[in-house]
Amino acid sequence: MFEIKRYDSALVSDWNFVVENSKNGNFLHLTNYFKYHEDRFHDASLIVYKKNKPVAVFPSNKVDGVVYSHSGLSYAGLIYGKELSCKSVLDIFESIIEHYRVSSVVKIIYKCIPDVFSRYPSGEDLYALFRHNATLIRRDVSSVIELSAVPKLSDSRKCVIRKAEKNDVTFCSGVDVEAFYGLLTSVLAKFSVVPVHTLAELNTLIDRFPSNIKVFGAVKDGELLSGALVYDFGHIVHTQYLGASDEGRKVGALDFVLNELVSKVYSNKKYFSFGISTENGGRYLNEGLIAQKEGFGARAVVHDFYEIKI
């Protein structure tokens, strides 16, 4: 019933058609996004057809006989639309697994799409994972606000925001990407890490998705004190990068920016996502980090990783 094809550039229109009409995909899964760094990965992505019509896509890459869905994305399971039944998704999983089996793949690491990022119920893949005896190997805790029912700010968050206001910190939209990137890299350098994206890559992605990727910040006397790079997925927005200078931390500049985003800029959205607060494959919870997010009313959403042995 279903035909599996390896993705190649000749099928880009079919791929993007599926993503744009899916219930659980977003601009991260469009080829213009996840192919920006294709030189880093051995691509193993698949397109699923039914009667010559593309109905599902599976972004993935391969490393030494293991397929990941996809190492260059935060999450990327099977992307499909509302027209597929649960039985159809089960059949597609059978076809995908068989395709990889004959390609000498020994296992699949499946990175589930957290529920809040889907626009319509999309649990068929989770049932398919269960049917194939998939093993949960990692669970990250992300923090999300439901904006229509957001709890009141904690007293500590209110205090920090008032400090920024008293220090004449100003909210700014359309922050220069290079300025934000410089701030971000200096913050991360203290932890001996670098941003996942290079400045050139961020500029490329913003040029390709100007309505989806934006940078906001807090400024005082012309100096950028904190910033947030935000991904807008339509019903939900996500803070991809956050950072504050030493001076910004002293005056509460980052909390000030986040409050502006939650209470004003994106208050009409359904969800506001802060991202994960876990490390070491989900085994360690950064309690200080998650407490800051929970102070804005965010609560836990899990991001699961499964292993399917073939």
C-alpha positions in Angstrom: 0.0 0.0 0.0 2.8 2.4 0.8 6.0 3.1 -1.2 9.2 4.3 0.5 11.7 6.5 -1.4 15.0 7.9 -0.3 14.9 11.7 -0.2 16.9 13.6 -2.9 16.7 17.1 -4.1 14.4 16.2 -7.0 11.7 15.4 -4.4 11.9 18.7 -2.5 8.4 19.8 -3.5 6.9 16.5 -2.4 8.7 16.7 0.9 7.7 20.3 1.7 4.1 19.5 0.6 3.9 16.9 3.4 5.4 19.2 6.0 3.3 22.2 5.2 0.1 20.1 5.3 1.0 18.0 8.3 -0.4 18.0 11.8 2.9 17.6 13.6 5.6 19.2 11.4 6.8 22.8 11.3 9.4 24.9 9.5 12.2 23.0 11.2 11.3 20.1 9.0 11.3 21.9 5.7 14.3 21.2 3.5 15.3 24.8 3.5 15.8 24.5 7.3 17.3 21.2 8.2 19.4 20.9 5.0 21.4 24.1 5.8 24.0 21.9 7.5 23.7 18.7 5.4 27.4 18.5 5.0 27.6 17.3 8.6 25.4 14.3 8.2 25.0 11.2 6.1 21.4 11.7 5.1 18.9 8.8 5.4 15.6 10.7 5.1 12.6 9.0 3.6 9.4 10.0 1.8 6.3 7.8 2.0 3.9 7.6 -0.9 0.4 6.2 -1.3 -0.9 5.9 -4.9 1.9 8.3 -6.0 0.9 11.0 -3.5 3.4 11.9 -0.7 1.7 11.3 2.7 4.6 11.2 5.2 8.3 12.1 5.6 10.9 10.8 8.0 13.9 13.2 8.5 16.9 11.1 9.4 20.6 10.5 9.2 22.8 7.5 9.5 25.9 6.8 11.6 27.6 3.4 11.6 24.5 1.4 11.0 22.3 3.5 13.3 19.6 5.8 12.0 18.7 9.0 14.0 15.6 11.1 13.4 17.4 13.6 12.9 20.7 14.4 14.7 20.6 18.0 13.3 17.1 18.7 14.8 15.8 19.0 18.3 13.0 16.6 17.4 11.9 14.9 14.2 9.8 11.7 14.2 7.4 10.7 11.4 5.8 13.8 9.9 2.3 13.2 8.6 -1.2 14.6 8.2 -4.7 14.1 9.6 -5.8 11.9 6.7 -3.6 8.9 7.9 -5.3 6.5 10.2 -3.7 4.7 13.1 -3.5 1.5 11.0 -1.9 3.4 8.2 0.9 4.7 10.5 1.5 1.2 11.8 1.9 0.0 8.2 4.2 2.9 7.4 6.4 2.0 10.4 6.6 -1.6 9.1 7.7 -0.3 5.7 10.3 2.1 7.1 11.8 -0.5 9.3 12.0 -3.0 6.5 13.6 -0.4 4.3 16.3 0.2 6.8 16.7 -3.5 7.6 17.7 -4.3 4.0 20.1 -1.3 4.2 22.1 -2.9 7.1 20.7 -0.6 9.7 20.7 -2.3 13.2 18.6 0.2 15.1 16.7 3.5 14.9 16.9 6.3 17.5 13.5 8.0 17.4 13.2 11.5 18.7 9.6 12.1 19.5 7.9 15.4 18.8 6.6 16.8 22.1 2.8 17.0 22.1 2.6 20.8 22.4 4.4 21.3 19.1 1.7 19.3 17.2 -1.3 21.2 15.8 -3.6 18.1 16.1 -3.5 14.9 18.1 -0.5 12.9 16.8 0.0 9.9 19.0 -0.1 7.2 16.4 3.7 7.0 16.2 3.9 6.4 19.9 1.6 3.4 19.6 3.7 2.2 16.7 6.8 2.5 18.8 5.1 0.4 21.5 4.1 -2.3 18.9 7.8 -2.6 17.9 9.0 -3.0 21.5 10.9 0.3 21.4 12.8 1.2 24.5 12.7 4.6 26.2 16.4 5.6 26.4 16.2 9.3 27.2 13.6 11.7 28.6 14.3 15.4 28.8 12.1 17.9 30.7 11.1 21.0 28.9 9.1 23.9 30.3 6.0 25.3 28.6 3.5 28.0 29.5 -0.2 27.6 28.4 -0.8 31.3 27.8 -4.6 31.2 28.1 -4.2 30.0 31.7 -0.8 31.2 32.8 -0.3 31.3 36.6 0.7 34.5 38.3 4.4 35.3 38.3 6.3 34.2 41.3 7.3 36.9 43.8 11.0 36.4 42.9 10.3 36.9 39.2 8.3 40.1 39.9 11.1 41.4 42.0 13.7 40.9 39.3 11.5 42.4 36.6 10.9 45.5 38.8 14.6 45.9 39.2 15.1 46.1 35.5 12.3 48.7 35.2 13.9 50.8 37.9 17.2 50.6 36.1 15.6 52.1 33.0 16.1 48.9 30.9 14.3 49.1 27.6 12.7 46.3 25.6 13.9 46.1 22.0 12.5 44.0 19.0 14.6 43.5 15.9 17.9 43.2 17.8 21.0 43.0 15.5 21.8 39.3 15.2 25.6 39.8 15.3 25.3 41.8 18.5 23.2 39.1 20.1 25.5 36.4 18.9 28.5 38.1 20.4 26.6 38.4 23.8 25.6 34.7 23.6 29.0 33.4 22.8 30.6 35.3 25.6 28.1 33.9 28.1 28.5 30.3 26.8 32.3 30.6 26.8 32.2 30.7 30.6 30.9 27.1 30.5 33.3 26.1 27.7 30.6 25.6 25.1 29.6 27.4 21.9 26.2 27.9 20.2 24.9 25.0 18.1 24.7 27.4 15.1 27.4 29.6 13.8 26.7 33.3 13.1 26.7 32.6 9.4 24.2 29.8 9.8 21.9 31.9 12.0 22.0 34.7 9.4 21.1 32.1 6.7 18.2 30.7 8.6 16.8 34.2 9.5 17.1 35.2 5.8 15.1 32.1 4.9 12.5 32.3 7.7 12.2 36.0 8.6 8.7 35.7 10.0 9.6 32.6 12.1 13.0 33.5 13.6 13.3 36.8 15.5 15.7 38.3 18.1 14.5 40.5 21.0 16.5 42.1 23.7 16.9 44.5 26.7 19.0 47.6 26.2 20.3 50.3 28.4 22.3 53.4 27.2 22.7 51.7 23.8 24.2 48.5 25.3 22.6 45.1 24.8 22.2 43.5 28.2 20.2 40.4 27.3 18.5 38.8 24.4 16.3 36.0 23.2 16.2 34.3 19.8 12.7 33.1 19.3 11.3 30.4 16.9 7.6 31.1 16.0 5.8 27.9 15.0 2.3 29.5 14.7 0.4 28.2 17.8 3.6 27.9 19.9 6.8 29.9 20.2 10.1 28.6 21.5 13.2 30.4 23.0 16.0 28.8 21.0 18.7 30.9 22.6 18.8 33.1 25.8 21.6 35.1 27.1 22.5 38.0 29.4 25.7 39.9 30.1 27.1 40.3 33.7 25.5 43.7 33.9 22.3 42.3 32.5 22.1 39.7 35.2 22.7 42.3 37.9 19.6 44.3 36.7 17.3 41.4 35.8 17.4 42.2 32.0 16.7 38.6 30.8 13.6 38.2 33.0 12.5 41.6 31.8 12.7 40.4 28.2 10.9 37.2 28.9 8.1 38.9 30.7 7.6 41.2 27.7 7.5 38.3 25.3 5.1 36.2 27.4 2.7 39.0 28.5 2.7 41.2 25.4 4.5 40.1 22.2 3.2 36.5 22.1 0.3 36.6 24.5 -2.1 35.6 21.6 -0.3 32.2 21.1 -1.4 29.0 22.7 2.0 28.0 24.2 5.3 29.6 25.1 8.2 27.1 25.3 11.5 27.6 27.2 13.2 24.4 26.2 14.9 21.7 28.4 16.5 22.0 31.8 18.0 18.5 31.8 21.5 17.2 31.1 23.2 13.9 30.9 20.5 12.3 28.8 17.8 13.6 31.1 19.3 12.1 34.2 20.3 15.4 35.7 17.8 18.3 36.4 19.2 21.8 36.5 17.0 22.9 39.4 18.1 26.6 39.3 17.4 26.8 35.5 14.0 25.2 35.7 13.0 27.3 38.7 13.5 30.4 36.7 11.1 29.1 34.0 8.6 27.9 36.5 8.6 31.3 38.0 6.9 32.5 34.8 4.3 29.8 35.2 5.9 27.2 32.9 5.3 23.5 33.7 6.8 20.2 32.5 6.5 18.7 29.1 8.7 15.6 28.3 10.7 15.0 25.2 11.3 11.3 24.7 13.9 9.3 22.8 13.2 5.7 21.8 15.4 2.9 20.5 14.1 0.4 18.0 16.2 -2.6 17.4 15.9 -4.0 13.9 
